[in-house]
């Protein structure tokens, strides 16, 4: 009888040890999954950051000035406005804000004067 009780206790202890090992393995697997998820999130965030920073403020400024000198003030406004937006986020500035604003303000003047002084209804 005593021997049987000792064997049952040993079996119960082994079962508890096995359960603890299974729980530890489950925790380990969950930690590995968490690490993989974090790695994927870091890669996605880095990719998004790189995609956002492909175009510098100076690039948009240059495109805006090309449109400006071709008297395409509508597109100049779009590019110069984007140059301002990117310039706000840039740590190392690639374009002079004063030049962007100078070209942008004159383009806005030209576009607004077209709407103010031209009557598109009477031309047709």
Biopython code that builds the backbone (N, CA, C, O; Angstrom):
import numpy as np
from Bio.PDB.StructureBuilder import StructureBuilder

atoms = [
    (1, "UNK", "N", (0.818, -1.190, 0.000)),
    (1, "UNK", "CA", (0.000, 0.000, 0.000)),
    (1, "UNK", "C", (0.867, 1.260, 0.000)),
    (1, "UNK", "O", (0.601, 2.211, -0.735)),
    (2, "UNK", "N", (1.858, 1.249, 0.798)),
    (2, "UNK", "CA", (2.756, 2.392, 0.893)),
    (2, "UNK", "C", (3.495, 2.597, -0.435)),
    (2, "UNK", "O", (3.684, 3.721, -0.898)),
    (3, "UNK", "N", (3.899, 1.490, -1.019)),
    (3, "UNK", "CA", (4.604, 1.541, -2.288)),
    (3, "UNK", "C", (3.712, 2.112, -3.382)),
    (3, "UNK", "O", (4.164, 2.869, -4.241)),
    (4, "UNK", "N", (2.468, 1.743, -3.335)),
    (4, "UNK", "CA", (1.506, 2.236, -4.323)),
    (4, "UNK", "C", (1.294, 3.739, -4.166)),
    (4, "UNK", "O", (1.192, 4.450, -5.166)),
    (5, "UNK", "N", (1.228, 4.224, -2.961)),
    (5, "UNK", "CA", (1.069, 5.661, -2.705)),
    (5, "UNK", "C", (2.286, 6.440, -3.184)),
    (5, "UNK", "O", (2.159, 7.527, -3.748)),
    (6, "UNK", "N", (3.447, 5.881, -2.956)),
    (6, "UNK", "CA", (4.676, 6.546, -3.397)),
    (6, "UNK", "C", (4.710, 6.604, -4.922)),
    (6, "UNK", "O", (5.089, 7.625, -5.496)),
    (7, "UNK", "N", (4.325, 5.541, -5.564)),
    (7, "UNK", "CA", (4.296, 5.514, -7.025)),
    (7, "UNK", "C", (3.282, 6.512, -7.568)),
    (7, "UNK", "O", (3.547, 7.195, -8.557)),
    (8, "UNK", "N", (2.126, 6.597, -6.926)),
    (8, "UNK", "CA", (1.102, 7.556, -7.361)),
    (8, "UNK", "C", (1.603, 8.984, -7.180)),
    (8, "UNK", "O", (1.367, 9.844, -8.029)),
    (9, "UNK", "N", (2.283, 9.227, -6.089)),
    (9, "UNK", "CA", (2.833, 10.572, -5.852)),
    (9, "UNK", "C", (3.896, 10.909, -6.896)),
    (9, "UNK", "O", (3.968, 12.037, -7.386)),
    (10, "UNK", "N", (4.713, 9.920, -7.225)),
    (10, "UNK", "CA", (5.736, 10.146, -8.234)),
    (10, "UNK", "C", (5.101, 10.413, -9.599)),
    (10, "UNK", "O", (5.545, 11.286, -10.345)),
    (11, "UNK", "N", (4.073, 9.659, -9.906)),
    (11, "UNK", "CA", (3.357, 9.868, -11.166)),
    (11, "UNK", "C", (2.733, 11.257, -11.201)),
    (11, "UNK", "O", (2.791, 11.943, -12.222)),
    (12, "UNK", "N", (2.140, 11.670, -10.090)),
    (12, "UNK", "CA", (1.531, 13.002, -10.018)),
    (12, "UNK", "C", (2.593, 14.089, -10.143)),
    (12, "UNK", "O", (2.374, 15.114, -10.789)),
    (13, "UNK", "N", (3.733, 13.856, -9.526)),
    (13, "UNK", "CA", (4.815, 14.844, -9.629)),
    (13, "UNK", "C", (5.334, 14.922, -11.060)),
    (13, "UNK", "O", (5.615, 16.015, -11.552)),
    (14, "UNK", "N", (5.463, 13.801, -11.724)),
    (14, "UNK", "CA", (5.913, 13.790, -13.110)),
    (14, "UNK", "C", (4.890, 14.484, -14.006)),
    (14, "UNK", "O", (5.256, 15.216, -14.926)),
    (15, "UNK", "N", (3.632, 14.252, -13.738)),
    (15, "UNK", "CA", (2.591, 14.925, -14.522)),
    (15, "UNK", "C", (2.647, 16.426, -14.300)),
    (15, "UNK", "O", (2.487, 17.195, -15.249)),
    (16, "UNK", "N", (2.868, 16.853, -13.077)),
    (16, "UNK", "CA", (2.969, 18.285, -12.784)),
    (16, "UNK", "C", (4.188, 18.885, -13.479)),
    (16, "UNK", "O", (4.130, 19.984, -14.030)),
    (17, "UNK", "N", (5.291, 18.140, -13.439)),
    (17, "UNK", "CA", (6.502, 18.612, -14.116)),
    (17, "UNK", "C", (6.254, 18.712, -15.622)),
    (17, "UNK", "O", (6.659, 19.685, -16.257)),
    (18, "UNK", "N", (5.594, 17.716, -16.185)),
    (18, "UNK", "CA", (5.286, 17.746, -17.620)),
    (18, "UNK", "C", (4.355, 18.913, -17.948)),
    (18, "UNK", "O", (4.535, 19.582, -18.966)),
    (19, "UNK", "N", (3.367, 19.159, -17.096)),
    (19, "UNK", "CA", (2.462, 20.292, -17.325)),
    (19, "UNK", "C", (3.214, 21.603, -17.253)),
    (19, "UNK", "O", (2.977, 22.504, -18.058)),
    (20, "UNK", "N", (4.115, 21.717, -16.297)),
    (20, "UNK", "CA", (4.914, 22.939, -16.171)),
    (20, "UNK", "C", (5.796, 23.120, -17.404)),
    (20, "UNK", "O", (5.946, 24.231, -17.914)),
    (21, "UNK", "N", (6.376, 22.021, -17.875)),
    (21, "UNK", "CA", (7.211, 22.106, -19.079)),
    (21, "UNK", "C", (6.380, 22.511, -20.286)),
    (21, "UNK", "O", (6.826, 23.312, -21.107)),
    (22, "UNK", "N", (5.173, 21.964, -20.400)),
    (22, "UNK", "CA", (4.295, 22.344, -21.510)),
    (22, "UNK", "C", (3.925, 23.814, -21.423)),
    (22, "UNK", "O", (3.883, 24.511, -22.436)),
    (23, "UNK", "N", (3.656, 24.283, -20.216)),
    (23, "UNK", "CA", (3.319, 25.703, -20.045)),
    (23, "UNK", "C", (4.517, 26.571, -20.402)),
    (23, "UNK", "O", (4.358, 27.615, -21.035)),
    (24, "UNK", "N", (5.700, 26.156, -20.009)),
    (24, "UNK", "CA", (6.897, 26.919, -20.347)),
    (24, "UNK", "C", (7.119, 26.940, -21.850)),
    (24, "UNK", "O", (7.511, 27.964, -22.409)),
    (25, "UNK", "N", (6.867, 25.806, -22.510)),
    (25, "UNK", "CA", (7.001, 25.759, -23.961)),
    (25, "UNK", "C", (5.979, 26.667, -24.627)),
    (25, "UNK", "O", (6.296, 27.349, -25.602)),
    (26, "UNK", "N", (4.754, 26.683, -24.109)),
    (26, "UNK", "CA", (3.734, 27.571, -24.667)),
    (26, "UNK", "C", (4.137, 29.032, -24.496)),
    (26, "UNK", "O", (3.963, 29.838, -25.409)),
    (27, "UNK", "N", (4.671, 29.369, -23.338)),
    (27, "UNK", "CA", (5.127, 30.741, -23.102)),
    (27, "UNK", "C", (6.262, 31.079, -24.053)),
    (27, "UNK", "O", (6.305, 32.179, -24.604)),
    (28, "UNK", "N", (7.175, 30.145, -24.250)),
    (28, "UNK", "CA", (8.285, 30.369, -25.173)),
    (28, "UNK", "C", (7.785, 30.591, -26.599)),
    (28, "UNK", "O", (8.257, 31.492, -27.292)),
    (29, "UNK", "N", (6.836, 29.773, -27.033)),
    (29, "UNK", "CA", (6.262, 29.929, -28.374)),
    (29, "UNK", "C", (5.566, 31.277, -28.490)),
    (29, "UNK", "O", (5.707, 31.958, -29.506)),
    (30, "UNK", "N", (4.825, 31.669, -27.474)),
    (30, "UNK", "CA", (4.135, 32.958, -27.506)),
    (30, "UNK", "C", (5.138, 34.102, -27.560)),
    (30, "UNK", "O", (4.916, 35.091, -28.260)),
    (31, "UNK", "N", (6.238, 33.977, -26.829)),
    (31, "UNK", "CA", (7.266, 35.014, -26.878)),
    (31, "UNK", "C", (7.912, 35.083, -28.254)),
    (31, "UNK", "O", (8.199, 36.170, -28.754)),
    (32, "UNK", "N", (8.141, 33.926, -28.865)),
    (32, "UNK", "CA", (8.724, 33.912, -30.209)),
    (32, "UNK", "C", (7.774, 34.563, -31.212)),
    (32, "UNK", "O", (8.210, 35.314, -32.085)),
    (33, "UNK", "N", (6.484, 34.280, -31.091)),
    (33, "UNK", "CA", (5.498, 34.901, -31.974)),
    (33, "UNK", "C", (5.477, 36.407, -31.761)),
    (33, "UNK", "O", (5.402, 37.175, -32.720)),
    (34, "UNK", "N", (5.544, 36.829, -30.505)),
    (34, "UNK", "CA", (5.553, 38.260, -30.210)),
    (34, "UNK", "C", (6.774, 38.941, -30.817)),
    (34, "UNK", "O", (6.669, 40.037, -31.366)),
    (35, "UNK", "N", (7.925, 38.295, -30.717)),
    (35, "UNK", "CA", (9.152, 38.856, -31.304)),
    (35, "UNK", "C", (8.995, 38.976, -32.818)),
    (35, "UNK", "O", (9.387, 39.986, -33.402)),
    (36, "UNK", "N", (8.424, 37.954, -33.458)),
    (36, "UNK", "CA", (8.229, 38.012, -34.914)),
    (36, "UNK", "C", (7.275, 39.144, -35.289)),
    (36, "UNK", "O", (7.502, 39.849, -36.273)),
    (37, "UNK", "N", (6.214, 39.318, -34.510)),
    (37, "UNK", "CA", (5.260, 40.395, -34.794)),
    (37, "UNK", "C", (5.946, 41.750, -34.661)),
    (37, "UNK", "O", (5.752, 42.629, -35.500)),
    (38, "UNK", "N", (6.737, 41.920, -33.626)),
    (38, "UNK", "CA", (7.450, 43.190, -33.431)),
    (38, "UNK", "C", (8.427, 43.430, -34.574)),
    (38, "UNK", "O", (8.543, 44.552, -35.067)),
    (39, "UNK", "N", (9.131, 42.380, -34.997)),
    (39, "UNK", "CA", (10.057, 42.530, -36.125)),
    (39, "UNK", "C", (9.328, 42.967, -37.387)),
    (39, "UNK", "O", (9.803, 43.845, -38.108)),
    (40, "UNK", "N", (8.184, 42.362, -37.656)),
    (40, "UNK", "CA", (7.402, 42.738, -38.835)),
    (40, "UNK", "C", (6.951, 44.187, -38.722)),
    (40, "UNK", "O", (7.012, 44.933, -39.699)),
    (41, "UNK", "N", (6.500, 44.592, -37.539)),
    (41, "UNK", "CA", (6.059, 45.979, -37.350)),
    (41, "UNK", "C", (7.209, 46.953, -37.572)),
    (41, "UNK", "O", (7.013, 48.012, -38.168)),
    (42, "UNK", "N", (8.396, 46.612, -37.103)),
    (42, "UNK", "CA", (9.555, 47.485, -37.296)),
    (42, "UNK", "C", (9.887, 47.606, -38.778)),
    (42, "UNK", "O", (10.170, 48.700, -39.266)),
    (43, "UNK", "N", (9.853, 46.494, -39.488)),
    (43, "UNK", "CA", (10.143, 46.527, -40.931)),
    (43, "UNK", "C", (9.110, 47.377, -41.661)),
    (43, "UNK", "O", (9.462, 48.172, -42.532)),
    (44, "UNK", "N", (7.840, 47.214, -41.310)),
    (44, "UNK", "CA", (6.780, 47.999, -41.959)),
    (44, "UNK", "C", (6.971, 49.484, -41.663)),
    (44, "UNK", "O", (6.853, 50.320, -42.559)),
    (45, "UNK", "N", (7.263, 49.807, -40.421)),
    (45, "UNK", "CA", (7.454, 51.218, -40.066)),
    (45, "UNK", "C", (8.666, 51.810, -40.769)),
    (45, "UNK", "O", (8.621, 52.953, -41.224)),
    (46, "UNK", "N", (9.746, 51.046, -40.861)),
    (46, "UNK", "CA", (10.935, 51.548, -41.553)),
    (46, "UNK", "C", (10.649, 51.738, -43.037)),
    (46, "UNK", "O", (11.082, 52.724, -43.634)),
    (47, "UNK", "N", (9.925, 50.805, -43.629)),
    (47, "UNK", "CA", (9.579, 50.915, -45.048)),
    (47, "UNK", "C", (8.714, 52.144, -45.292)),
    (47, "UNK", "O", (8.930, 52.889, -46.248)),
    (48, "UNK", "N", (7.732, 52.347, -44.417)),
    (48, "UNK", "CA", (6.863, 53.516, -44.577)),
    (48, "UNK", "C", (7.663, 54.803, -44.434)),
    (48, "UNK", "O", (7.445, 55.759, -45.178)),
    (49, "UNK", "N", (8.580, 54.829, -43.488)),
    (49, "UNK", "CA", (9.407, 56.014, -43.291)),
    (49, "UNK", "C", (10.269, 56.268, -44.509)),
    (49, "UNK", "O", (10.408, 57.407, -44.954)),
    (50, "UNK", "N", (10.850, 55.204, -45.051)),
    (50, "UNK", "CA", (11.685, 55.364, -46.236)),
    (50, "UNK", "C", (10.856, 55.833, -47.418)),
    (50, "UNK", "O", (11.316, 56.666, -48.200)),
    (51, "UNK", "N", (9.639, 55.314, -47.564)),
    (51, "UNK", "CA", (8.784, 55.722, -48.677)),
    (51, "UNK", "C", (8.392, 57.186, -48.545)),
    (51, "UNK", "O", (8.304, 57.904, -49.541)),
    (52, "UNK", "N", (8.157, 57.625, -47.319)),
    (52, "UNK", "CA", (7.762, 59.020, -47.125)),
    (52, "UNK", "C", (8.922, 59.969, -47.408)),
    (52, "UNK", "O", (8.702, 61.108, -47.820)),
    (53, "UNK", "N", (10.132, 59.519, -47.197)),
    (53, "UNK", "CA", (11.276, 60.403, -47.330)),
    (53, "UNK", "C", (11.989, 60.268, -48.673)),
    (53, "UNK", "O", (13.088, 60.796, -48.842)),
    (54, "UNK", "N", (11.383, 59.572, -49.622)),
    (54, "UNK", "CA", (12.027, 59.424, -50.928)),
    (54, "UNK", "C", (12.138, 60.783, -51.609)),
    (54, "UNK", "O", (13.163, 61.088, -52.218)),
    (55, "UNK", "N", (11.109, 61.589, -51.512)),
    (55, "UNK", "CA", (11.093, 62.899, -52.157)),
    (55, "UNK", "C", (11.459, 63.957, -51.123)),
    (55, "UNK", "O", (10.831, 64.050, -50.069)),
    (56, "UNK", "N", (12.460, 64.738, -51.426)),
    (56, "UNK", "CA", (12.891, 65.802, -50.529)),
    (56, "UNK", "C", (12.166, 67.097, -50.897)),
    (56, "UNK", "O", (11.591, 67.216, -51.979)),
    (57, "UNK", "N", (12.203, 68.046, -49.993)),
    (57, "UNK", "CA", (11.557, 69.341, -50.236)),
    (57, "UNK", "C", (12.170, 70.013, -51.469)),
    (57, "UNK", "O", (11.467, 70.653, -52.251)),
    (58, "UNK", "N", (13.478, 69.860, -51.630)),
    (58, "UNK", "CA", (14.142, 70.483, -52.782)),
    (58, "UNK", "C", (13.652, 69.885, -54.097)),
    (58, "UNK", "O", (13.534, 70.595, -55.096)),
    (59, "UNK", "N", (13.364, 68.573, -54.103)),
    (59, "UNK", "CA", (12.834, 67.947, -55.322)),
    (59, "UNK", "C", (11.509, 68.586, -55.725)),
    (59, "UNK", "O", (11.304, 68.946, -56.884)),
    (60, "UNK", "N", (10.620, 68.719, -54.751)),
    (60, "UNK", "CA", (9.312, 69.340, -55.033)),
    (60, "UNK", "C", (9.479, 70.804, -55.421)),
    (60, "UNK", "O", (8.781, 71.303, -56.303)),
    (61, "UNK", "N", (10.406, 71.488, -54.761)),
    (61, "UNK", "CA", (10.680, 72.894, -55.088)),
    (61, "UNK", "C", (11.146, 73.019, -56.545)),
    (61, "UNK", "O", (10.691, 73.896, -57.279)),
    (62, "UNK", "N", (12.055, 72.131, -56.945)),
    (62, "UNK", "CA", (12.560, 72.179, -58.324)),
    (62, "UNK", "C", (11.435, 71.940, -59.330)),
    (62, "UNK", "O", (11.349, 72.635, -60.342)),
    (63, "UNK", "N", (10.583, 70.967, -59.057)),
    (63, "UNK", "CA", (9.447, 70.710, -59.959)),
    (63, "UNK", "C", (8.498, 71.904, -59.979)),
    (63, "UNK", "O", (7.959, 72.261, -61.026)),
    (64, "UNK", "N", (8.300, 72.515, -58.819)),
    (64, "UNK", "CA", (7.436, 73.696, -58.741)),
    (64, "UNK", "C", (7.977, 74.865, -59.544)),
    (64, "UNK", "O", (7.220, 75.578, -60.204)),
    (65, "UNK", "N", (9.286, 75.059, -59.487)),
    (65, "UNK", "CA", (9.866, 76.179, -60.247)),
    (65, "UNK", "C", (9.834, 75.913, -61.752)),
    (65, "UNK", "O", (9.687, 76.845, -62.543)),
    (66, "UNK", "N", (9.970, 74.647, -62.150)),
    (66, "UNK", "CA", (9.847, 74.322, -63.582)),
    (66, "UNK", "C", (8.441, 74.680, -64.062)),
    (66, "UNK", "O", (8.278, 75.310, -65.107)),
    (67, "UNK", "N", (7.431, 74.278, -63.296)),
    (67, "UNK", "CA", (6.055, 74.629, -63.661)),
    (67, "UNK", "C", (5.864, 76.137, -63.648)),
    (67, "UNK", "O", (5.184, 76.682, -64.517)),
    (68, "UNK", "N", (6.451, 76.811, -62.679)),
    (68, "UNK", "CA", (6.349, 78.267, -62.543)),
    (68, "UNK", "C", (6.885, 78.958, -63.800)),
    (68, "UNK", "O", (6.227, 79.837, -64.358)),
    (69, "UNK", "N", (8.079, 78.558, -64.240)),
    (69, "UNK", "CA", (8.688, 79.210, -65.399)),
    (69, "UNK", "C", (8.010, 78.837, -66.715)),
    (69, "UNK", "O", (8.239, 79.484, -67.737)),
    (70, "UNK", "N", (7.180, 77.798, -66.693)),
    (70, "UNK", "CA", (6.377, 77.459, -67.873)),
    (70, "UNK", "C", (4.993, 78.095, -67.784)),
    (70, "UNK", "O", (4.107, 77.772, -68.574)),
    (71, "UNK", "N", (4.809, 78.988, -66.834)),
    (71, "UNK", "CA", (3.537, 79.671, -66.566)),
    (71, "UNK", "C", (2.411, 78.687, -66.251)),
    (71, "UNK", "O", (1.240, 78.969, -66.507)),
    (72, "UNK", "N", (2.772, 77.545, -65.701)),
    (72, "UNK", "CA", (1.788, 76.566, -65.235)),
    (72, "UNK", "C", (1.670, 76.739, -63.717)),
    (72, "UNK", "O", (2.160, 75.924, -62.935)),
    (73, "UNK", "N", (1.009, 77.821, -63.337)),
    (73, "UNK", "CA", (0.977, 78.189, -61.923)),
    (73, "UNK", "C", (0.112, 77.243, -61.088)),
    (73, "UNK", "O", (0.341, 77.098, -59.887)),
    (74, "UNK", "N", (-0.861, 76.610, -61.700)),
    (74, "UNK", "CA", (-1.682, 75.645, -60.966)),
    (74, "UNK", "C", (-0.809, 74.512, -60.426)),
    (74, "UNK", "O", (-0.869, 74.195, -59.238)),
    (75, "UNK", "N", (0.015, 73.892, -61.306)),
    (75, "UNK", "CA", (0.884, 72.806, -60.875)),
    (75, "UNK", "C", (2.045, 73.316, -60.022)),
    (75, "UNK", "O", (2.546, 72.599, -59.157)),
    (76, "UNK", "N", (2.465, 74.547, -60.265)),
    (76, "UNK", "CA", (3.507, 75.128, -59.417)),
    (76, "UNK", "C", (3.010, 75.203, -57.972)),
    (76, "UNK", "O", (3.757, 74.907, -57.040)),
    (77, "UNK", "N", (1.755, 75.598, -57.790)),
    (77, "UNK", "CA", (1.174, 75.678, -56.436)),
    (77, "UNK", "C", (1.171, 74.298, -55.785)),
    (77, "UNK", "O", (1.519, 74.164, -54.612)),
    (78, "UNK", "N", (0.782, 73.280, -56.538)),
    (78, "UNK", "CA", (0.743, 71.924, -55.971)),
    (78, "UNK", "C", (2.127, 71.472, -55.512)),
    (78, "UNK", "O", (2.283, 70.976, -54.396)),
    (79, "UNK", "N", (3.133, 71.644, -56.372)),
    (79, "UNK", "CA", (4.475, 71.190, -56.026)),
    (79, "UNK", "C", (5.095, 72.035, -54.918)),
    (79, "UNK", "O", (5.761, 71.500, -54.032)),
    (80, "UNK", "N", (4.886, 73.332, -54.959)),
    (80, "UNK", "CA", (5.485, 74.194, -53.937)),
    (80, "UNK", "C", (4.815, 74.004, -52.576)),
    (80, "UNK", "O", (5.470, 74.120, -51.540)),
    (81, "UNK", "N", (3.521, 73.713, -52.575)),
    (81, "UNK", "CA", (2.831, 73.420, -51.324)),
    (81, "UNK", "C", (3.367, 72.117, -50.724)),
    (81, "UNK", "O", (3.575, 72.019, -49.514)),
    (82, "UNK", "N", (3.586, 71.124, -51.581)),
    (82, "UNK", "CA", (4.169, 69.863, -51.102)),
    (82, "UNK", "C", (5.591, 70.090, -50.585)),
    (82, "UNK", "O", (6.004, 69.475, -49.602)),
    (83, "UNK", "N", (6.328, 70.968, -51.245)),
    (83, "UNK", "CA", (7.680, 71.297, -50.769)),
    (83, "UNK", "C", (7.621, 71.892, -49.360)),
    (83, "UNK", "O", (8.453, 71.571, -48.512)),
    (84, "UNK", "N", (6.636, 72.758, -49.114)),
    (84, "UNK", "CA", (6.480, 73.320, -47.766)),
    (84, "UNK", "C", (6.139, 72.240, -46.742)),
    (84, "UNK", "O", (6.688, 72.224, -45.640)),
    (85, "UNK", "N", (5.232, 71.341, -47.114)),
    (85, "UNK", "CA", (4.842, 70.268, -46.194)),
    (85, "UNK", "C", (6.026, 69.376, -45.852)),
    (85, "UNK", "O", (6.222, 69.026, -44.688)),
    (86, "UNK", "N", (6.813, 69.006, -46.848)),
    (86, "UNK", "CA", (7.973, 68.145, -46.604)),
    (86, "UNK", "C", (9.032, 68.902, -45.820)),
    (86, "UNK", "O", (9.700, 68.331, -44.958)),
    (87, "UNK", "N", (9.186, 70.189, -46.119)),
    (87, "UNK", "CA", (10.175, 71.012, -45.418)),
    (87, "UNK", "C", (9.900, 71.054, -43.910)),
    (87, "UNK", "O", (10.832, 71.096, -43.107)),
    (88, "UNK", "N", (8.638, 71.043, -43.536)),
    (88, "UNK", "CA", (8.286, 71.052, -42.111)),
    (88, "UNK", "C", (8.744, 69.780, -41.413)),
    (88, "UNK", "O", (9.087, 69.817, -40.231)),
    (89, "UNK", "N", (8.755, 68.644, -42.129)),
    (89, "UNK", "CA", (9.121, 67.357, -41.528)),
    (89, "UNK", "C", (10.614, 67.060, -41.619)),
    (89, "UNK", "O", (11.119, 66.197, -40.900)),
    (90, "UNK", "N", (11.321, 67.763, -42.494)),
    (90, "UNK", "CA", (12.739, 67.465, -42.687)),
    (90, "UNK", "C", (13.578, 67.942, -41.504)),
    (90, "UNK", "O", (13.391, 69.040, -40.981)),
    (91, "UNK", "N", (14.493, 67.091, -41.109)),
    (91, "UNK", "CA", (15.436, 67.483, -40.061)),
    (91, "UNK", "C", (16.574, 68.277, -40.693)),
    (91, "UNK", "O", (16.927, 69.362, -40.232)),
    (92, "UNK", "N", (17.135, 67.714, -41.753)),
    (92, "UNK", "CA", (18.159, 68.426, -42.522)),
    (92, "UNK", "C", (17.431, 69.087, -43.692)),
    (92, "UNK", "O", (16.936, 68.408, -44.592)),
    (93, "UNK", "N", (17.376, 70.392, -43.667)),
    (93, "UNK", "CA", (16.614, 71.142, -44.676)),
    (93, "UNK", "C", (17.294, 71.058, -46.037)),
    (93, "UNK", "O", (18.505, 71.247, -46.149)),
    (94, "UNK", "N", (16.505, 70.773, -47.069)),
    (94, "UNK", "CA", (17.045, 70.652, -48.425)),
    (94, "UNK", "C", (16.656, 71.827, -49.310)),
    (94, "UNK", "O", (17.199, 71.973, -50.405)),
    (95, "UNK", "N", (15.739, 72.659, -48.868)),
    (95, "UNK", "CA", (15.308, 73.808, -49.674)),
    (95, "UNK", "C", (15.130, 75.011, -48.758)),
    (95, "UNK", "O", (14.874, 74.870, -47.562)),
    (96, "UNK", "N", (15.271, 76.192, -49.343)),
    (96, "UNK", "CA", (15.066, 77.421, -48.561)),
    (96, "UNK", "C", (13.584, 77.748, -48.526)),
    (96, "UNK", "O", (12.941, 77.920, -49.561)),
    (97, "UNK", "N", (13.065, 77.828, -47.332)),
    (97, "UNK", "CA", (11.641, 78.108, -47.147)),
    (97, "UNK", "C", (11.252, 79.454, -47.761)),
    (97, "UNK", "O", (10.160, 79.592, -48.312)),
    (98, "UNK", "N", (12.125, 80.426, -47.668)),
    (98, "UNK", "CA", (11.818, 81.757, -48.211)),
    (98, "UNK", "C", (11.629, 81.707, -49.733)),
    (98, "UNK", "O", (10.748, 82.376, -50.273)),
    (99, "UNK", "N", (12.456, 80.916, -50.417)),
    (99, "UNK", "CA", (12.305, 80.795, -51.879)),
    (99, "UNK", "C", (11.018, 80.068, -52.241)),
    (99, "UNK", "O", (10.320, 80.450, -53.180)),
    (100, "UNK", "N", (10.713, 79.015, -51.485)),
    (100, "UNK", "CA", (9.460, 78.291, -51.746)),
    (100, "UNK", "C", (8.284, 79.244, -51.602)),
    (100, "UNK", "O", (7.404, 79.297, -52.462)),
    (101, "UNK", "N", (8.278, 79.991, -50.518)),
    (101, "UNK", "CA", (7.165, 80.924, -50.270)),
    (101, "UNK", "C", (7.098, 82.025, -51.319)),
    (101, "UNK", "O", (6.009, 82.468, -51.685)),
    (102, "UNK", "N", (8.256, 82.472, -51.806)),
    (102, "UNK", "CA", (8.284, 83.520, -52.824)),
    (102, "UNK", "C", (7.608, 83.040, -54.109)),
    (102, "UNK", "O", (6.721, 83.711, -54.636)),
    (103, "UNK", "N", (8.025, 81.888, -54.608)),
    (103, "UNK", "CA", (7.417, 81.350, -55.831)),
    (103, "UNK", "C", (5.953, 80.989, -55.612)),
    (103, "UNK", "O", (5.111, 81.220, -56.480)),
    (104, "UNK", "N", (5.656, 80.416, -54.436)),
    (104, "UNK", "CA", (4.284, 80.006, -54.138)),
    (104, "UNK", "C", (3.346, 81.210, -54.082)),
    (104, "UNK", "O", (2.236, 81.161, -54.611)),
    (105, "UNK", "N", (3.786, 82.271, -53.450)),
    (105, "UNK", "CA", (2.908, 83.446, -53.313)),
    (105, "UNK", "C", (2.601, 84.064, -54.680)),
    (105, "UNK", "O", (1.464, 84.456, -54.943)),
    (106, "UNK", "N", (3.611, 84.150, -55.548)),
    (106, "UNK", "CA", (3.356, 84.749, -56.857)),
    (106, "UNK", "C", (2.466, 83.831, -57.701)),
    (106, "UNK", "O", (1.603, 84.312, -58.434)),
    (107, "UNK", "N", (2.669, 82.529, -57.605)),
    (107, "UNK", "CA", (1.809, 81.595, -58.345)),
    (107, "UNK", "C", (0.371, 81.694, -57.868)),
    (107, "UNK", "O", (-0.560, 81.654, -58.672)),
    (108, "UNK", "N", (0.192, 81.822, -56.563)),
    (108, "UNK", "CA", (-1.169, 81.975, -56.029)),
    (108, "UNK", "C", (-1.790, 83.283, -56.516)),
    (108, "UNK", "O", (-2.979, 83.333, -56.828)),
    (109, "UNK", "N", (-0.992, 84.324, -56.578)),
    (109, "UNK", "CA", (-1.487, 85.593, -57.099)),
    (109, "UNK", "C", (-1.928, 85.438, -58.554)),
    (109, "UNK", "O", (-2.997, 85.911, -58.941)),
    (110, "UNK", "N", (-1.094, 84.770, -59.356)),
    (110, "UNK", "CA", (-1.416, 84.600, -60.769)),
    (110, "UNK", "C", (-2.690, 83.768, -60.949)),
    (110, "UNK", "O", (-3.534, 84.106, -61.779)),
    (111, "UNK", "N", (-2.832, 82.700, -60.190)),
    (111, "UNK", "CA", (-4.011, 81.845, -60.325)),
    (111, "UNK", "C", (-5.255, 82.587, -59.855)),
    (111, "UNK", "O", (-6.299, 82.515, -60.504)),
    (112, "UNK", "N", (-5.157, 83.297, -58.739)),
    (112, "UNK", "CA", (-6.336, 84.012, -58.229)),
    (112, "UNK", "C", (-6.715, 85.164, -59.154)),
    (112, "UNK", "O", (-7.900, 85.454, -59.316)),
    (113, "UNK", "N", (-5.728, 85.828, -59.767)),
    (113, "UNK", "CA", (-6.066, 86.927, -60.671)),
    (113, "UNK", "C", (-6.742, 86.402, -61.930)),
    (113, "UNK", "O", (-7.568, 87.100, -62.519)),
    (114, "UNK", "N", (-6.410, 85.189, -62.353)),
    (114, "UNK", "CA", (-7.097, 84.580, -63.501)),
    (114, "UNK", "C", (-8.579, 84.417, -63.201)),
    (114, "UNK", "O", (-9.434, 84.698, -64.040)),
    (115, "UNK", "N", (-8.865, 83.957, -61.989)),
    (115, "UNK", "CA", (-10.270, 83.739, -61.619)),
    (115, "UNK", "C", (-11.004, 85.052, -61.375)),
    (115, "UNK", "O", (-12.201, 85.158, -61.641)),
    (116, "UNK", "N", (-10.294, 86.038, -60.876)),
    (116, "UNK", "CA", (-10.949, 87.305, -60.554)),
    (116, "UNK", "C", (-11.229, 88.143, -61.794)),
    (116, "UNK", "O", (-12.289, 88.761, -61.889)),
    (117, "UNK", "N", (-10.307, 88.176, -62.740)),
    (117, "UNK", "CA", (-10.410, 89.100, -63.848)),
    (117, "UNK", "C", (-10.883, 88.447, -65.149)),
    (117, "UNK", "O", (-11.186, 89.157, -66.108)),
    (118, "UNK", "N", (-10.951, 87.158, -65.205)),
    (118, "UNK", "CA", (-11.471, 86.473, -66.398)),
    (118, "UNK", "C", (-12.873, 85.977, -66.109)),
    (118, "UNK", "O", (-13.134, 85.378, -65.065)),
    (119, "UNK", "N", (-13.758, 86.231, -67.033)),
    (119, "UNK", "CA", (-15.123, 85.751, -66.877)),
    (119, "UNK", "C", (-15.314, 84.582, -67.840)),
    (119, "UNK", "O", (-15.607, 84.787, -69.018)),
    (120, "UNK", "N", (-15.145, 83.336, -67.331)),
    (120, "UNK", "CA", (-15.200, 82.183, -68.240)),
    (120, "UNK", "C", (-16.574, 81.993, -68.888)),
    (120, "UNK", "O", (-16.674, 81.364, -69.941)),
    (121, "UNK", "N", (-17.626, 82.525, -68.277)),
    (121, "UNK", "CA", (-18.966, 82.346, -68.837)),
    (121, "UNK", "C", (-19.114, 83.178, -70.105)),
    (121, "UNK", "O", (-19.697, 82.706, -71.081)),
    (122, "UNK", "N", (-18.600, 84.409, -70.113)),
    (122, "UNK", "CA", (-18.780, 85.299, -71.265)),
    (122, "UNK", "C", (-17.880, 84.900, -72.441)),
    (122, "UNK", "O", (-18.140, 85.289, -73.580)),
    (123, "UNK", "N", (-16.815, 84.119, -72.165)),
    (123, "UNK", "CA", (-15.898, 83.740, -73.247)),
    (123, "UNK", "C", (-16.495, 82.666, -74.135)),
    (123, "UNK", "O", (-16.092, 82.545, -75.291)),
    (124, "UNK", "N", (-17.443, 81.880, -73.638)),
    (124, "UNK", "CA", (-17.999, 80.779, -74.428)),
    (124, "UNK", "C", (-19.176, 81.201, -75.226)),
    (124, "UNK", "O", (-19.758, 80.389, -75.945)),
]
sb = StructureBuilder()
sb.init_structure("model")
sb.init_model(0)
sb.init_chain("A")
sb.init_seg("    ")
for serial, (resi, resn, name, xyz) in enumerate(atoms, 1):
    if name == "N":
        sb.init_residue(resn, " ", resi, " ")
    sb.init_atom(name, np.array(xyz, "f"), 0.0, 1.0, " ", f" {name:<3s}", serial, name[0])
structure = sb.get_structure()
